[in-house]
Amino acid sequence: MQYAIIADAYEKIEATTKRLEMTDLLVDLLKNTPKEIIDKVVYLTQGKIYPDFVGLEIGVAEKLAIKALARASGRSESEIEEDLKTSGDIGETAQKLIAKKKQVTFFQQPLTVQRVYETLDKMAKASGSGAVDAKMSLLAGLLADATPKEAKYIMRTVTGNLRLGIADMTVLDALAIAYGGGKETREHIERAYNISSDLGRVARVVAEKGLEGIKKFQVIVFEPIRPMLAERLSSPEEILDKLGGKCIAEYKYDGERIQAHKKGDEVILYSRRLENISNQYPDAVELIKKHVKAKDAILEAECVAMDLETGEMRPFQELMHRRRKYEIEKAMEAYPVSLFMFDALYVEGKDLTLEPYPVRRKMLEKTILEGERVKTAKHIITNNAKELESFFLEAIENGCEGLVCKSMAEDSVYQAGARGWLWIKYKRDYKSEMTDTVDLVVVGAFHGRGKRAGTYGALLLAAYNPENDTFETVTKCGTGFTDEDLAKLPEMMKKHVIQHKHPRVNSTIEADVWFEPKVVIEVLGAEITLSPIHTCAMDKIRKGSGLAIRFPRFTGNYRLDKSAEDATTEKEIIEMYKAQLKKITES
Ligand code: ATP
């Protein structure tokens, strides 16, 4: 196929602003394309050579493009730069300069789509020290044989400026018309796209095998499935109502969504946006290899920053430290992660996306060997609004955002690429960000594990309630202590150890060690949230719930100047919660 056919189509597509006209032009182009290269033509129309998840870009910088054009057109780089200043488009400039050159040279080998594609592919894959020169020569070679119009589109493609405005959905429409048998067949083609994220493969299947072929389209490992998303409701009653009276409610973990693809020993992790993020999480890759029993599988998980010593979840923001190219090993150590698995989409050759959720969840449980750092999402099956509410509060207490409540119905398939009512999120409506430190009383402690064996892993902290002259627990704090602090804590607290919970302490949590309320420390938290476990402000904001400080960190200040009765009061905590209360409006 001549590249000129594509360039002509681009020119017409560019000239229209109407989507229907654009679709018709695309239909013509796709019909004129030999089936065996239709995938390539589809990628090219979107300015790519592979689907996005492959992560391979042609990546030609403008400077390099200018050099290649200089070589192919016989102009100097400064002349080209000059022209570029007025045109503002490297494509236009190339078209003009190649046209001038063509008036003097006659020999030209027509460009085929295959040759253009293969050359762009080589350019994308060029690496190492000679990469820049190699890319330049390859591009100059193409331009030398291009017509002016072809040069324009090649230039725009390689510099990432093609922008014909052809959306994925327009390609799906065009494929339905050209090869599916009509626009009404689009839903089948769209599903194929949703479970593969690969428009090229979809185009090829529908062109070669028609609608019947596309109906049999299956998930394959290393082609990410577009994620299923949740709708949102704000009461357990509404949720149960919507889900037919009963649901599987799972913790909504606060981390990064990961779709893990495994084939034998090879594992790729895809983000919510379907980018390959395996490099950010070498530890998660290892966890998948170790804990997924199936040889081949596609599973979904929330990857959560963890404090491995206390077993507590850390704020989502800590995962930002993983977004770096270098020294990932260091980030991995400082910000370890755990995986909470919540769906199985493919296991041992079987596409599960059309199975109801209870079946997928069972398969997930069978496929995973649970361990400290890999678990299935904590869940309950319930038809009771009260039970759902207390599970919700428990989830928040444990550092989650709330719940995802999932349909158990026959038709509870995996709706790839869609936000629907089969999953309903129930998030805490309110959270209050903390800016001030608080001074809290140490009322208990928990034994440390791992590096902290022999000392405390976390302290149980309380606020003072002057009305009852009691201490109400508000958080468990294990962060911010230096090794030195940790070493001296047991010694320092020894004189306050008592055998039972102190009568003035109100706690539903069982500490490993109890103290008389004497020592006050300064703590800064990230936010104050509702909590069914902590007794501070119990029933005062919401029935069955107290308040907790999330992600507390010891500031290093022992408030030796304060007695326990001088600690921050319950009332102050309620005020802080209210004052900084921020309605979270985004869904
Ligand atoms: P949000 O900001 O609320 O996470 P979102 O648009 O990214 O919104 P939603 O579909 O609204 O996604 O909510 C589902 C998200 O919750 C998933 O993308 C996933 O990252 C996360 N999640 C955490 N735990 C679960 C779980 N058990 N099941 C499904 N999704 C979960």
Boltz pocket constraint, residues with backbone or C-beta under 6 A from the ligand:
constraints:
  - pocket:
      binder: B
      contacts: [[A, 227], [A, 228], [A, 229], [A, 230], [A, 231], [A, 250], [A, 251], [A, 252], [A, 253], [A, 254], [A, 255], [A, 256], [A, 257], [A, 272], [A, 301], [A, 302], [A, 341], [A, 342], [A, 377], [A, 404], [A, 425], [A, 587]]
      max_distance: 6.0
